[in-house]
Amino acid sequence: MRGERTCSIAITEPGAGSDAQGIRTRAQRSADGWVLDGSKHFISDGERSDFYLVSARTGDKAISMFMVDKGLPGLTVGKDQPMMGLRGTPHVELFFDYVPLEPLALLGAEGQGFKLAMGALNVVRLAQVGARAVGKACHVLELMTDCANERRQFGQKIGDFQMVQAMLADSVIDINAALLMVLHAAEMLGRVVDRGVQVFGGMGFCKDLAVERDYRDARIYRIFDGTSEIHRTVIARSRLKRGAALFDLHG
Ligand SMILES: Cc1cc2nc3c(=O)[nH]c(=O)nc-3n(C[C@H](O)[C@H](O)[C@H](O)COP(=O)(O)OP(=O)(O)OC[C@H]3O[C@@H](n4cnc5c(N)ncnc54)[C@H](O)[C@@H]3O)c2cc1C
């Protein structure tokens, strides 16, 4: 809680992504606590983290969460899995070969940790992914505004051309709308970064500029912390649960 040690969340496995309950990693009770066996992949910052929050099967249907220290015997950090974007952060495989865990490593009650983690992820999806998408779009808008003010073609600033102004205006409108509708933020970011590259022209395609990286990084917002399709499923389920109540900001 003091922020002195860093942590990664390790849920995804090669055979279990959206279907997070389809994991094969298993924790079995032992005389001293638990023994953890299995593997994870795509774990953000996994190489640098001091410990992991790992989901593991503790019964036929029960999935629990465990706090697993990096230095434990039997735990191996696998290779970095290079990504299209977010290249400043390593995303790694984790292998657990009968890793011994203390009884206190179990988070919450047995079989409850997974529900807690999923509940937290639903908040993260909205607050963190949505807010980050808006923030990133604002950053790209700043970059393209500076470019439109500084770059000159045909003897004038490109910002004087109405078509470039339209791209800026559409982006401002989109960002403002997204602030009110943060659920749509990831899709909005895709449109704004696309225009960001367009405003820079050929330079926007060039690796020297931040906007080229923003364009690549933007794609992941529709995949991590739950894909867009899974978000829609969560929204639909919550809608069905709430019955015919009036529409509000939570859908
Ligand atoms: C850069 C990056 C960082 C990540 N960081 C972490 C991390 O730190 N910790 C961690 O645990 N995981 C992490 N992940 C994994 C991420 O959460 C998963 O990639 C994501 O949940 C999707 O799982 P998947 O890749 O297995 O795709 P799949 O689940 O195989 O999905 C493939 C396609 O099928 C669709 N699909 C699947 N099920 C349904 C359904 N029921 N209805 C409709 N469509 C469906 C999906 O929407 C998608 O389009 C990371 C991934 C990336 C790329």
The ligand as a Gaussian input file, in Angstrom:
#p B3LYP/6-31G(d) Opt

LIG

0 1
 C       -0.320000      -5.446000     -24.412000
 C       -1.106000      -6.411000     -23.578000
 C       -1.024000      -6.346000     -22.193000
 C       -1.708000      -7.283000     -21.399000
 N       -1.528000      -7.270000     -20.031000
 C       -2.077000      -8.272000     -19.278000
 C       -1.772000      -8.389000     -17.870000
 O       -1.015000      -7.598000     -17.297000
 N       -2.330000      -9.415000     -17.173000
 C       -3.159000     -10.338000     -17.759000
 O       -3.623000     -11.232000     -17.057000
 N       -3.457000     -10.256000     -19.091000
 C       -2.928000      -9.258000     -19.871000
 N       -3.194000      -9.177000     -21.229000
 C       -4.097000     -10.140000     -21.829000
 C       -5.441000      -9.507000     -22.226000
 O       -6.239000      -9.275000     -21.091000
 C       -6.083000     -10.486000     -23.232000
 O       -5.312000     -10.413000     -24.438000
 C       -7.543000     -10.134000     -23.517000
 O       -8.344000     -10.401000     -22.375000
 C       -8.096000     -10.969000     -24.704000
 O       -7.783000     -12.322000     -24.555000
 P       -7.095000     -13.118000     -25.785000
 O       -5.930000     -12.327000     -26.263000
 O       -6.824000     -14.516000     -25.340000
 O       -8.172000     -13.109000     -26.949000
 P       -9.427000     -14.103000     -27.084000
 O      -10.158000     -14.191000     -25.789000
 O       -8.986000     -15.382000     -27.702000
 O      -10.337000     -13.282000     -28.105000
 C      -10.180000     -13.341000     -29.523000
 C      -11.400000     -12.657000     -30.148000
 O      -12.607000     -13.388000     -29.807000
 C      -13.547000     -12.499000     -29.218000
 N      -14.351000     -13.190000     -28.195000
 C      -13.909000     -14.050000     -27.229000
 N      -14.917000     -14.432000     -26.449000
 C      -16.043000     -13.779000     -26.901000
 C      -17.421000     -13.738000     -26.495000
 N      -17.864000     -14.439000     -25.446000
 N      -18.264000     -12.956000     -27.207000
 C      -17.818000     -12.224000     -28.275000
 N      -16.543000     -12.210000     -28.704000
 C      -15.662000     -12.976000     -28.017000
 C      -12.706000     -11.385000     -28.567000
 O      -13.453000     -10.198000     -28.321000
 C      -11.616000     -11.221000     -29.636000
 O      -12.096000     -10.428000     -30.682000
 C       -2.529000      -8.250000     -22.013000
 C       -2.634000      -8.283000     -23.420000
 C       -1.922000      -7.410000     -24.195000
 C       -1.997000      -7.541000     -25.703000

